[in-house]
């Protein structure tokens, strides 16, 4: 690991030295000092040198890139991440260090950088003009070799396509590796009828006994779209075999049948979620109707088949938003959500999930901001999963070189109350800014007011 860091630092120094005369140097440096007042008697003072602490960005002819330096708990300075791209005619050579950068642009985005994770290595991109475009990765993923090639063919009379090849060596001590192959296509010759689709194969291989027996290692995706006057449509189906490897694919990848139609300002989408097999299992239908600023969402739940309709877990919501030209309020949104009917209307705390959501933007006397009110059970599926009310407001204004901002949130639950606030005052410098703050601005992860003050200085060069 130390050798890798030394090699990367050497590459950085070499790059800066070689291109300093022909590239512009730009970037920023940020420092943060923080003082906490915990509930205990002893306060805590520290300097946070782990948040974009030293960030450099290079740009110019022949080279662009960026890297971050961090101080760890051992007080040693080290490179936390970097990315450099060298332009060589029609070829871009990019080096990565601890970056989530491996992805493809096929229909399904079958290789997703969040699933692959942070990698070290190189990427070669080449625009081959009339011969298409090529992306090739050779990287270190979790201390093993990971290769990915994605080649997109040139457009030919409306026919477009690409091929994908991935080889992930995993742990060579077990002689196992993953292999993925696929291609996608789009036939756009005719405006009214455009077929498209994708086929992907995945294999868990042994290095000595590798075979390409498809069995249940495949994924099929296909559809057709088109437009006739003001009417447009899009229909597709996704089928995933039982043993298909999703280790590199987005979490949203699932079997479904999708249909979207639109006419002028009206759009209707239907997504039927199911599991294909000997006995097709129908899970849920999600229907959205959009008319201008109005949205209706209906989602019936099925327990295996259309005949097993489950009303108790079905969902429905109505949302309306509107820009306003009246004094004070500039925009508002209202949304009502409910899951299933109620058998007992006497105790609202035990209702099946429901939510009332109100939001508005305002502007007056040079101040502007946003207000929210939420009442529901649960109040939020993400950060407060119980019955309650939420009140939120933020306000901001600029005074020449000064800026002020504050936001406040109060949650009233059944047995708990949560209040948090955050304020900051900033001053803009010719090449940077200084910001003084009180509290923690991440309200979703810090529901209670955090007793802290701090100052952040940022300089651009």
Secondary structure, DSSP 8 states (H G I E B T S, - for coil): -HHHHHHHHHHHHHHHHHHTTTEEEEEEEEEEEEEE--SSSS-EEEEE--SS-EEEEEEETTEEEEEEEEE-TT--EEEEEEEEEEEETTEEEEEEEEE------STT--S-HHHH--EEEEEEEEE-GGG-EEEEEEEEETTEEEEEEEEE---BTTEEEEEEEEEE---GGGTEEEEEEEEEEEE-SBTTBEEEEEEEEEEEEETTT-----TT-EEEEEEEEEEETTEEEEEEEEEE-TT---TTS-TT---EEEEEEEETTEEEEEEEEEE-SSS-EEEEEEEEEEETTEEEEEEEEEEESTTSEEEEEEEEEEEEEEE--SSEEEEEEEEEEEES--S--S-GGGSSSEEEEEEEEEEETTEEEEEEEEEEESS-SSS--SSEEEEEEEEEEEETTEEEEEEEEEEEESS-EEEEEEEEEEEEETTEEEEEEEE---TTT--S---EEEEEEEEE-
